Amino acid sequence: MKNLLKQSFLVLLAVCSTLGSVQSFANGKNDDPEKGSEKLTFNLGSFKDTNKIILGVENNTTEKITIKFYDESGKHIFTDTHKNTKKMLRKYDFSANGPGTYTVKIVAGDVVKTDKFEVGASSKAQEAQFGAYFSSQLKGGKIHVSYYNAEKPVRLKISDANGKQLFSQVLSKNADFSSYVNVSKLAAGDYTMSLESNGQSIENELTIN
């Protein structure tokens, strides 16, 4: 995977606007559930019928992020390191290694998270599904929202801790979308964000301090 890092930098800008057909996003697993659950979070999605994935990471530690990939046999195949990075969204291409099941390990100081993913599979289980990514922190009064494989227009809803809906907006009629949404009018507190499309809903929590 000699050219993987070079390729990932070349596609980073394109990822932020159009990502193609992503199978799904899954939350990563913490090696120690009691350690770092809020300090390091990530979402990982695989692209249908390709050898590519997209990885979003939010790092709330003061440490650098080290991302390591392993093949099905446990052999280390690639390391990607990011210093002074709080948020990243990156695409990785495993074409040089081919279809199969891989493991990703993400390390930030003493916080370690791992997950398994599959690339290159072609089956009903890999049919494109509606998937989404939310940023859990504000940036200039805005949240980063991405979604993929939407069959109908997608609506973003935000409710307070009591379940009262405070925000509702149709984001786009496109199947894929990635942008920032202005929620600066919301007061400090805990909220639930949801993206809804064609009867499917994906939720995430948001805390505004």
N, C-alpha and C positions, 0 to 999 in steps of 0.2 A: 504494500500500500504506500509506495514511495511518493506518489503524486497526490495523496489524499489531502494533505494540508493545503497544498497549492490550489487544488480544485475547490476546497471548501471556502477559501478566501474569495475566489472568483465568483462563486454563486451567492455569497452572503447578501449582497444588495438585491439580487433578484428574489431571494427568499422572502424578503420583507414585503414584497408587493404581490408576487404570484408564485404559488408553491406547487401547482399541479395536483395530482390525485393522491392524497394521503389516506392511508387505510384508517388509522385511528391514533389517538393520543392516549398514553397511559402514564399515571403517576409513578415515579420511581420508588424503590423500596429502600428504607434506611436499614443498614446493617445492625444498628442498635436503636430500636424504636424509642428509647428514652433519651437519646442523644441527638441534638441538632435537627429536630423535626421541623423547626421554623427557620433554622439558620441556612439550610441548603435545600432547595426544592428544584425538581426538574420534571419535564414532560418529554416523552419520546414518541414519535410517530413514524411508521414505515410507509413507503410509497408502494402502492399496489403494482405488482408485476415488474418491479425494478429491484436493484440492489442498493437502494438509497434510503436513508432515514433523515429525519430532522430532529434536532435536539435543542430544547429551550431550557436554560438554567438560570436560576436566581440565587445569587450568593450574598447572604447577609452576614458573612463572617469578614474578618480582616485578612484572610488568607487567600493565596492564589488558588485557582481551580485547576486540578489535574484530572484529565479525562483519559481513561485507558480502555482499550477494546481488546477482547479475547475471542478466539474462535471456539468452535464446538468442543474441541479437545482441551481447551484451557490455555492454549498457546497465545502469548501476548503478541498482538500484531500492530498496534499503533498507540501512541500517546500524544495528546494535544494539551498544551499548558497555556493558561491565561492568567496574567498578572494584573492586579488592580482592576478586575472585572466584576461588576455587580450583576449585570444581566448579559446574556448572550443567546442568540438564536442562530443555529448553524446547521448546514446540510452536509452529510457525509456520504461518500460513495464507496461501496464495498465491491465494486465490479472486479477489482483485481483479485479478490478472494473468492468471489462467486456466491451463489445462493447458500443459505444455511442459517443456523441459529448462532447468534453471537451474544456476548455479555459486555455490558458497559459498566465501568466502575468510576464514580466521580468522587474526588477527594478534595476537601477544603479544610486544612488543619487536621483536627482529630475527628471530623465528621466524614463518614464514608457512606455512600449510597451505591447500590447496584441494581441492575435490571437486565432481563434477557429480552431479545427481540429477534424477529425472523425477517430475512430479506429474500426476494426472488421467488417466493412461493406463488403458485397459481392455483387457487382452489376457491370454493365457495366461502371458506373461512376468511379468505383474503379479499372478498369483495369490498369495494370502497364503502366506508361508513362515515357518517357525519362526525367530525372531530373538531375540537376547539382548544385554544390556549388563551388563558387570561394572565395578565400580570397581577400580582398580589399587592403591588405598591404603586402609588401615584408618581407620575413624572410631570411636573408643571401643571398639576390639576387634571391630568389625563391618565387613562389606563390603556395598556396595549392589548388589543383583542385580535385574535386570528381565528378563522374557521375554514373548514375544508369539506368538499363534497356535499354541499348543501343543495337539495333538490328544489327548494322553494326559498323565497326571501327569508332572511334571518333577522329575528328581533332580539335585541338586548334589553333585558329587564333587570332592574336593581331594586331590592326591597330592604327595608330596615330590619332590625332585630325582632320587631313585632309582626313581621310579615306584611307590612304596609308597602305597597308599590310606590316608589318615588320617581322612577325613571323608566321610560319605555321608548325605544327607538328602533326602526327598521334600518339596519346597517347597509345592506346592499342586496341586489337581486342576483349578484354573481355567485357562482358555485364556490369560489375561493375568495378570501378577503383577509387583509392584514393592515391594520391602521391603529391610530390612537383616537380614543373617544373622550371628549371633554365632559368631566363630571365634577368640575370645580365648585358647583353650587351646592354639592352635598356637604352637610356638616360633619364634624368628627363623630365617629361611631363605627359600629360593626354592621356590615351589609352582606347580602347574598346576591351575587350576580348570576344570571342565567342567559344562555343563548338558546333560542327555540327555533326549530325549522321542521316542517312537515311532521309534526307530532313528536319530535325528539327534542329533548332538553338536556343541556349540560350545565352544571352549576359549579361555582367556586366562591370562596369567601373573600371579602375585602374589608380591611380595617383602615380607617382614615383617622390619623392622629392630629 
